[in-house]
């Protein structure tokens, strides 16, 4: 099925592109999410009229993303402190949600946690690399340094973990 993309869709194309996709993909994903419209004769004529407007809007979004990227890049690195054991293993993990909150707190730029990717899970004290995908063409790599705010002995960590498990069991049994 031929469709016209209304929005940038990763791995497919940019807004305004006419592409051929599987019928099911178009019916079940692109059309219901308002990412595309069926490429009828009228829609193709309308696309020609609106192409300049679509490209201008895309360029404006690209420029805004570049400004955000520069502001985030100016942070240099992000430091996060977390509770850790004697071996450096974190109690819990640093999630993409936590990283998005830190970026918002330091730069006042809201980042969707799904646009953050990590080279490996953050569950140890150390240095990591975070990749922020602002648009399909603008990405920022930022180093993340995790330091231990409080070092717990292994015995204390296992007691705390057991208490957390018991709390989860109680929460699920109440619901």
Beta strands, then each sheet from edge to edge (+ up, - down):
strand 1: 2-5
strand 2: 18-20
strand 3: 36-38
strand 4: 77-85
strand 5: 89-94
strand 6: 116-118
strand 7: 122-124
strand 8: 126-133
strand 9: 139-152
sheet 1: 2+ 1- 3+
sheet 2: 4+ 9+ 8- 6+
sheet 3: 5+ 7-
end
